[in-house]
Amino acid sequence: MTQPEALRSLLEAVADGKITPDIAFDSLKDLSYESVGEFAKIDNHRQLRTGFPEVIWGQGKTIDQIVQIMSVMRQQNHVVIATRIEQSVYTELQKKVRGLRYYEFARICAIAPSEIEIKFPGQIGILSAGTADLPVAEEAAVTAELSGFHVHRLLDVGVAGIHRLLSNRHLLESSSVLIVVAGMEGALPSVVAGLVDCPVIAVPTSIGYGASFSGLAPLLTMLNSCAAGVGVVNIDNGFGAAILAGQILRTSDKLRLASQS
């Protein structure tokens, strides 16, 4: 009932007299949030408010807590996502959660259809500077794909070998928004932003030698970018970058539809 189409159908059924207001009320009584034990309150209304359902942060939660939260969320959502799930945690979860899928590099597990419908036009490009940045890049890519966006990846194209990036200009130019993931000195987003005409979301990673201060150095580099059109999310926050990219495409689609009407 948190899906807009289902809510509209319910209201139309009440208006047509096919169901009673009391039955509709029972369907909507947990719409705002739903308690799971005494440790969680699921924000069922988030899909309607923001366009994206709540996602489970797996790190720090027990197996049983994640299982209970997933069991409640799957009743309201077609896709249920849990981030920062290590392989050992997934091994235990799959024994208790039916139909669970695991994306190893992204450290994401999800209850989802085998094929995700692309809901919005446009393409999200995911770039990573190095192979060590892959987990954060994949967190962004998998989150975006599970949210219904078309994604393409361009991996290991950091500035230490700039020709690897420049030889793929066609992939950059075909993107509607780019997520650029980099550790070390974090220079890649500035270079990319100087080549393209779309928004660039920079994601610093905690990859690097001691003076990178676990991602602080690339974070500051990205915040101080000399290229215009760069937005920066927190260190290792591939998930946040994907949702921001999705909101950009959703807003673009809303503006397109408004102009047509």
C-alpha positions in Angstrom: 0.0 0.0 0.0 3.0 2.3 0.1 3.2 2.1 -3.7 1.4 5.2 -5.4 -0.4 2.9 -7.8 -1.8 0.7 -5.0 -2.9 3.7 -3.0 -4.7 5.3 -6.0 -6.5 2.0 -6.7 -7.6 1.8 -3.1 -9.0 5.4 -3.1 -10.8 4.8 -6.4 -12.3 1.6 -5.0 -13.7 3.6 -2.0 -15.0 6.3 -4.3 -16.7 3.6 -6.5 -18.3 1.9 -3.5 -16.4 -1.3 -4.1 -15.0 -1.4 -0.6 -16.0 0.3 2.6 -14.1 3.1 4.4 -13.4 0.8 7.3 -11.7 -1.7 5.1 -9.6 1.1 3.5 -8.7 2.4 7.0 -7.4 -1.1 8.0 -5.2 -1.1 4.8 -3.8 2.4 5.7 -3.4 2.2 9.4 0.3 1.3 9.2 1.0 3.7 6.4 3.1 6.2 8.4 5.3 3.8 10.2 5.2 0.3 11.6 7.0 -1.0 14.8 9.2 -4.0 14.7 9.6 -5.3 18.2 11.0 -2.6 20.4 14.1 -1.9 18.2 12.8 -0.5 14.9 10.1 1.6 13.3 9.7 1.1 9.6 9.0 4.3 7.7 6.4 2.9 5.3 5.5 6.4 4.1 8.9 7.2 2.7 8.2 5.7 -0.8 5.2 8.0 -1.2 7.1 11.1 0.2 10.4 10.7 -1.6 10.0 8.1 -4.3 12.4 5.7 -2.6 11.5 3.1 0.1 13.5 2.9 3.3 16.7 0.9 3.1 18.2 -1.3 5.9 21.6 -0.3 7.2 22.9 -3.8 8.0 26.1 -2.9 9.9 25.7 -3.1 13.6 22.3 -5.0 13.5 21.9 -8.6 14.6 20.8 -11.4 12.2 17.4 -11.6 13.9 16.9 -7.9 13.8 17.6 -7.8 10.0 15.3 -10.8 9.4 12.4 -9.3 11.3 12.8 -5.9 9.6 12.9 -7.6 6.1 9.9 -9.7 6.9 7.8 -6.5 7.7 9.2 -4.5 4.8 8.6 -7.1 2.1 4.8 -6.9 2.9 4.9 -3.2 1.8 7.6 -3.0 -0.9 8.4 -4.9 -4.1 12.2 -4.4 -3.4 13.8 -4.6 0.0 17.5 -3.6 0.3 20.0 -4.1 3.1 23.4 -2.4 2.8 26.8 -3.2 4.4 26.1 -6.9 4.6 29.2 -9.1 4.9 29.3 -12.5 3.3 29.1 -14.2 6.7 26.0 -12.3 7.6 24.4 -13.1 4.3 25.1 -16.8 4.8 23.0 -16.7 8.0 20.3 -14.5 6.5 19.6 -16.7 3.5 18.7 -19.5 5.8 15.9 -17.4 7.2 14.8 -15.1 4.5 13.1 -16.5 1.4 14.3 -15.3 -2.0 17.2 -13.3 -0.8 19.9 -12.2 -3.3 23.4 -11.1 -2.6 25.7 -8.7 -4.4 29.1 -9.5 -3.1 31.2 -6.5 -4.2 28.4 -4.1 -3.2 27.9 -5.8 0.1 24.1 -5.5 -0.5 21.5 -8.2 -0.1 18.0 -7.7 -1.5 14.6 -9.2 -1.9 13.8 -8.2 -5.5 12.3 -9.5 -8.8 14.7 -11.3 -11.1 14.3 -8.4 -13.6 13.9 -4.8 -12.3 11.8 -2.5 -14.4 13.5 0.7 -15.6 11.2 3.4 -14.3 12.8 6.6 -15.5 14.6 7.7 -18.7 18.2 8.6 -18.6 21.4 6.8 -17.6 23.6 6.9 -14.5 27.2 6.4 -15.2 29.4 4.9 -12.4 33.1 5.6 -12.6 35.8 4.3 -10.2 39.3 5.5 -10.0 40.8 2.2 -9.0 40.0 -1.4 -8.3 40.1 -0.8 -4.6 37.3 1.7 -4.9 35.1 -1.0 -6.4 33.0 -1.9 -3.3 31.8 1.7 -3.0 31.2 2.0 -6.7 29.2 -1.2 -6.8 27.2 -0.1 -3.8 26.1 2.9 -5.9 25.5 0.9 -9.0 23.5 -1.9 -7.4 21.4 0.6 -5.4 20.6 2.5 -8.5 19.7 -0.6 -10.5 17.5 -2.0 -7.7 15.8 1.5 -7.6 14.8 1.2 -11.3 17.5 3.2 -13.1 19.6 2.3 -16.1 23.3 2.1 -15.1 26.6 1.7 -16.9 30.0 1.2 -15.3 33.4 2.5 -16.2 36.0 1.0 -13.8 39.6 1.6 -13.0 40.0 4.9 -14.9 41.9 7.0 -12.4 44.1 10.0 -13.2 47.3 8.1 -12.8 46.5 6.7 -16.3 44.3 9.4 -17.7 44.3 7.8 -21.2 42.0 5.1 -19.8 39.4 7.7 -19.1 39.9 9.7 -22.3 39.5 6.7 -24.5 36.0 6.2 -23.1 34.7 9.7 -23.7 31.7 8.3 -25.5 30.5 6.6 -22.3 30.8 9.8 -20.3 28.9 11.8 -22.9 26.0 9.3 -23.0 25.3 9.7 -19.3 22.6 11.9 -17.8 24.4 12.0 -14.4 27.7 10.6 -13.3 28.8 9.2 -10.0 32.6 9.3 -9.7 34.2 7.3 -6.9 37.9 7.9 -5.9 40.3 7.5 -3.0 43.9 8.5 -2.7 44.0 12.2 -3.7 40.5 12.2 -5.1 41.2 14.2 -8.3 39.1 12.2 -10.7 35.7 14.0 -10.3 37.3 17.4 -11.2 38.8 15.9 -14.4 35.5 14.3 -15.3 33.4 17.4 -14.6 35.6 19.4 -17.0 34.7 17.0 -19.8 30.9 16.6 -19.5 27.7 18.6 -19.5 25.9 16.6 -16.8 25.9 16.7 -13.0 28.8 14.9 -11.3 28.4 13.3 -7.9 31.8 12.8 -6.2 32.2 10.0 -3.7 35.5 10.0 -1.7 36.6 6.5 -0.4 38.7 5.6 2.5 41.3 4.0 0.2 44.9 5.5 0.4 48.1 5.8 2.3 48.3 7.4 5.8 48.2 11.0 4.6 44.8 10.3 3.0 43.4 10.1 6.5 40.9 7.4 5.7 39.2 9.4 3.0 39.5 12.9 4.5 42.1 14.0 1.9 39.9 13.0 -1.1 36.9 14.5 0.5 38.6 17.9 0.9 39.9 17.7 -2.7 36.4 17.1 -4.0 34.9 19.9 -1.9 37.6 22.2 -3.3 37.1 21.1 -6.9 38.0 23.7 -9.5 35.4 22.3 -11.8 31.8 23.5 -11.7 28.9 21.2 -11.3 30.4 18.8 -8.7 28.4 17.7 -5.7 30.0 15.7 -2.9 28.6 13.0 -0.6 30.2 11.5 2.5 33.2 9.2 2.6 32.3 5.7 1.2 28.7 6.7 0.7 27.9 4.9 -2.5 24.3 4.5 -1.5 23.7 8.2 -0.9 25.3 9.0 -4.3 22.9 6.6 -6.0 19.8 8.1 -4.4 21.0 11.6 -5.2 21.5 10.6 -8.8 18.1 9.0 -8.9 16.5 12.2 -7.5 18.2 14.2 -10.3 16.7 11.9 -12.9 13.3 11.8 -11.3 13.2 15.7 -11.1 14.3 15.9 -14.8 11.5 13.5 -15.7 8.9 15.6 -13.7 10.0 18.7 -15.5 9.8 17.0 -18.9 6.3 15.8 -18.2 5.3 19.3 -16.9 6.5 20.9 -20.0 4.5 18.5 -22.2 1.3 19.3 -20.3 
